[in-house]
Amino acid sequence: MSQAPARPRLRALHLNRNPEGKSHTLINAAAAYTVVAGVVSLILGMLSIQHVAVTILGVTGMIVGLLAQMMSATRAERMVIVFGIVTSFVGMALGFGHGGFS
C-alpha cells in the first residue's frame, strides 16, 4: 500500500529580530522608541508645527538609537535602529530649521 506524499504545512509569517532565540527586550523597546520618535518627528517637522516637540523627539530618538546601536546583537536589530536614527536625525534637523528649542 503506497501512502500519499505528505503535503508541506504552510507556516505563518513570523518576523523575528532575534533569530538565535534569546530575548532582547530592552534593545527591542529602544528600537521601537527610536522608530516611533523618528517617524513622528519627521512628520511633524514636515508640517512645520510644534518645532519644540519635534526637536525634542528627534534628539531623544537619536540618543536612544545610538545607545541601542552600541548594544544591539543582531543584524535585523541594527537595521531597524538605523532606520529610526536616520528618521530622528531628519526630524531633528527640520525642528531646528523651524526654530529649534526657542
N, C-alpha and C positions, 0 to 999 in steps of 0.2 A: 504494500500500500504506500503510495507516494504522498507526501504531505505538500500542501501548497506553500510556496515561499513566503516567509514572514514579511509583512508589509512594514516599511520603516515608519516609526512613530514621528509625528510632527511635534517638534518641540517648540514651546513658546519662546518668543524673542526675549532674551534675558540680557539686559545691558548691565555689565558689571565692570566697575572701575578697579576692582581688586581681584585679579584672576588667580592669585596664589591662595585665596581662601581666607586670608586674615582680614579682620575688620579694622578700618582706619576711620573711625567715626569723627575724630577731631579734624583730620585733614579734609574729609568729605564735607563737613559742615563749613570749614573755612573756604573750600572751593565753591560751595553753593552761595555763601555770602558774597564772595568776590564776584561771581557771575551776576547775581541779583543786583548788587550795588552798582556794578558796571553798566548793566543794561538800563537801570533806572536813571543813573546819572547821564548816560548818553542820550536817552530820550528827552529828559527834562532839559538837558543842555542844548539840544537842537531846538526845543521850543522856546528857549531863552527866557524861562520863568524860574523863579526860585534859585537864583545863582548861588546863594549861600549854601542851600541844601545840596545842590549839585556838586559844589566844590568839596563839601564835607564828605559826601558819599564817594566821590572819586578818590579823594586822599585816603580814606579808610579802606576802600576796596583795594587800592594799590598796596597799602601797607600789609593788610591781611593776606593778600595774594602773594606778595613777595615772601612773607614768612612761611606760608603754606608751601610755596615752591621749594624752599630750602628743606622742608621736612617730607616732601612727597616721596613715595616709594615706587610708584608705577608710572609707566608712560601715559596711560589714559588719564590719570590724575593730573599729570603735568599739562596735558593738552587742554583740559577744562580750566585749569588755573591760569594758563597763559591767555586763553580767550577772555577770562574775567579781568586780568591785569590790563590787557590792551583796551578793552571797553572802558574800564575805570580810568585809564590814562586819557582817553579821548574825551570822556565826560568831564574829567577834572580840567582839562585844557579848555573846553568850552565854558565851564564855570568860571575859570579865571579870565577868559576872554570877555565874559559878560559882566565882570565886576568882582569876582572872587569873594573874599570874606567881607567886603565892605558893603 
